[in-house]
Amino acid sequence: MNDDALHAAGSRALDRFIETFNSRDAHAWAGSLSYPHVRVSSRRAVATVLADAKEYAARASYDAADAMGWHHSAWDTKQLLAVSPTKIHASAQWCRYNAAGDRILPNNVSYVITEVGGRWGIQGRFGVDSAAPEDPLAAVGRATAAWDRLSAAAGRGDVWGVGGAVRLPVYLVGIGGVTVAATPEEVLAPLGECVAQGTAEVVALQVGRLGVNLGVQLRTANGENCHALVLVVLDPGGPRVSAVSLLREAQVLDAGGGRSGG
């Protein structure tokens, strides 16, 4: 698949996700995803990993959206961040609208899109799920410091240091798999090689009061480009990394704009 085809696949996966949500057909919505699927939120320490479309559809509910007068959702912004032959990272803001077309609720979410079984779908969602903080730059600084601590500790194989930089369990989103890392050792294993040469660039994609999504460019010891999508939760006790997706053989498209809010 060439670059243009990858870009089109990523964009279609995002559009299919919101179109099927608007359809109110839980089975169609479930069909827009890759499995196992996880949505990690800065609001909750534990996320549910859903094994398949049947389980997702059974759990799907429109009650919270309907309670606020929801009629449909649409993208405010969406951008692909990095692509590879089987995995894509994206960042977007959607908004809920009522029947009159008034905005009800915007929210910032980053997406892990994968090809599983010959079909592209959303494997993971990292939700900031909170309004913009009073000092976005300070929030970005705290989140970046948490990633720096984690990557430095992983690079030197420091299990204790990894444990101090994460909120367990950490959700590691792969291709056709989600690892729920319950120990620092389980976090360290997949990160070590990608962070061995340090971080080339960190960009704040989405900034909220409770969490920050980061886009991170990395290079392995053998010169391979990697891109990491990272959710950092801004806990009262200190910022902690809560979810990571690593994209190998990455073509980085756009570092992101540091957008803050909803």
C-alpha positions, 0 to 999 in steps of 0.5 A: 500500500503506497503513502496516498493509500495509507492516508486514505485508509486512515481518514476513512477509518476515522470517518467510518467511526463517527458515521456509524456512531451517528447511525445509532446502530451499535453493531455497525459502530462496533464494526468500525473498530479493530479488536481487541479494542480499548479506550483509555481515559484520563478520567479513569485509572482502569479501562476495559479491553473489549475482545470483539465486536459482539462484546462492544455492541453489547456494551454500547450505550447512547444514554449519556449522549441522549441525556445532553440532547445529542443529535449527531457528532461531527469532526472539528479537526482530524489529522494523521500524525504518522503512518506505517503499512499496518498502523496509523496514529491520528489526532482529532477533535469531535463535537456533539450537536443537538437537533438545532445544530448547536454545539453541546460537547467538544472533546479531544481524542487520539486514535490508533488505527490498525489493519487487522485481517485485511481491514482498517479499524480503530484499535485504541482511543486515548481520551483527554476528556477534560476542559483546557487547564488554566495554564496549558504550558505548565500542563504540557511541561508536566506531561513532557517531563513524565515521558522524559522520565519514562523514556530515560528509565526504559533506555537504561533498563531501570525498572524502578524508574519506569515504575515511578513514571507510569500509572499502572496498569499501562495500556500498550496498543499493538496491531491486533492486540492490547497489552495491559501491563500490570508491572514496570517490567511489562512496560519496559519490555516493549519500550526499551528498543525504541527509546534506546537512542532517546527522543527526537521530538515531543509535541503536545497534541491535545491538552486538558486539565486531567491529561495530555496526549503527546506525539513523540518521534523516536529512533531505534539503535539501528536507525529505524524511525518510530512514532509514539502516541502517549497519554499522560494523566495529570494526577494530583500526585504527579504526572504519569504515563497511562497508555502508549502506542508505538508505530515502527517504520514510521513516516511522520506526517505532522507533529501536531499543533499543540491544540488545547481544550475540550 
